[in-house]
Amino acid sequence: MSTPSPREDVPIRRIDRILSFMSLGLLVLSIVCFFAIMLGSAANADFSIGVWPVIGIVVYIAPILAFLLLLTVLIMSFVRRARANRGG
């Protein structure tokens, strides 16, 4: 059996935290907008006027952007760990 070599943990950078919280915020916003559409449908709201079109667009676009932000954080983390393990 081989013993793992001692290594330092790679510190979390500010940009990683910002992108992670932006991703989480977009997912929460999307869920809130989804429930708003459900409540609006129950109340027979007119979805063609007011803020309803924006809410409808947020439900479609926010999860995609959240996934892309999370994927960016993941790739940045892998690259940083690879550089740290390589020693450069």
C-alpha positions as CSV (number, residue, x, y, z in Angstrom):
1,M,0.0,0.0,0.0
2,S,1.2,3.4,-0.7
3,T,0.7,6.3,1.6
4,P,-0.6,9.5,0.2
5,S,1.9,12.3,0.1
6,P,1.1,15.2,2.4
7,R,-0.2,18.1,0.4
8,E,-1.6,21.5,1.2
9,D,-5.2,22.2,0.5
10,V,-5.7,24.7,-2.3
11,P,-7.3,27.9,-0.9
12,I,-10.7,28.9,-2.2
13,R,-10.5,32.2,-4.1
14,R,-12.9,35.0,-3.9
15,I,-14.0,34.5,-7.6
16,D,-14.9,30.9,-6.8
17,R,-17.2,32.1,-3.9
18,I,-18.7,34.8,-6.0
19,L,-19.5,32.4,-8.9
20,S,-20.9,29.8,-6.5
21,F,-23.2,32.2,-4.8
22,M,-24.3,33.6,-8.1
23,S,-25.2,30.1,-9.2
24,L,-27.1,29.4,-6.0
25,G,-28.9,32.8,-6.3
26,L,-30.0,32.1,-9.8
27,L,-31.4,28.7,-8.9
28,V,-33.3,30.2,-6.0
29,L,-34.6,33.0,-8.2
30,S,-35.7,30.5,-10.8
31,I,-37.6,28.4,-8.2
32,V,-39.3,31.5,-6.8
33,C,-40.3,32.6,-10.3
34,F,-41.6,29.1,-11.0
35,F,-43.8,29.2,-7.9
36,A,-45.0,32.7,-8.8
37,I,-46.1,31.3,-12.2
38,M,-47.9,28.5,-10.4
39,L,-49.7,31.0,-8.1
40,G,-50.5,33.3,-11.1
41,S,-52.0,30.4,-13.0
42,A,-54.2,29.5,-10.0
43,A,-55.3,33.1,-9.8
44,N,-56.0,33.3,-13.6
45,A,-53.5,36.1,-14.1
46,D,-52.9,37.5,-17.6
47,F,-49.3,36.4,-18.4
48,S,-48.9,38.7,-21.4
49,I,-48.8,42.0,-19.4
50,G,-46.8,43.4,-16.5
51,V,-43.7,41.5,-15.2
52,W,-45.1,38.1,-16.1
53,P,-43.1,37.8,-19.4
54,V,-39.9,38.6,-17.5
55,I,-40.7,36.0,-14.9
56,G,-41.4,33.5,-17.6
57,I,-38.0,34.2,-19.2
58,V,-36.2,33.9,-15.9
59,V,-37.6,30.4,-15.3
60,Y,-36.0,29.3,-18.6
61,I,-32.7,31.1,-18.6
62,A,-31.6,31.2,-14.9
63,P,-31.1,27.4,-14.5
64,I,-28.9,27.3,-17.6
65,L,-26.8,30.2,-16.4
66,A,-26.5,28.7,-13.0
67,F,-25.3,25.4,-14.5
68,L,-22.7,27.3,-16.6
69,L,-21.5,29.2,-13.6
70,L,-21.1,26.0,-11.6
71,L,-19.3,24.3,-14.5
72,T,-16.9,27.3,-14.7
73,V,-16.2,27.0,-10.9
74,L,-15.6,23.3,-11.3
75,I,-13.2,23.7,-14.3
76,M,-11.3,26.5,-12.5
77,S,-11.0,24.3,-9.4
78,F,-9.6,21.3,-11.5
79,V,-7.1,23.5,-13.2
80,R,-6.0,25.1,-10.0
81,R,-5.5,21.7,-8.3
82,A,-3.7,20.3,-11.3
83,R,-1.3,23.3,-11.2
84,A,-0.8,22.9,-7.4
85,N,-0.1,19.1,-7.8
86,R,2.4,19.8,-10.6
87,G,4.2,22.3,-8.5
88,G,3.7,25.3,-10.7
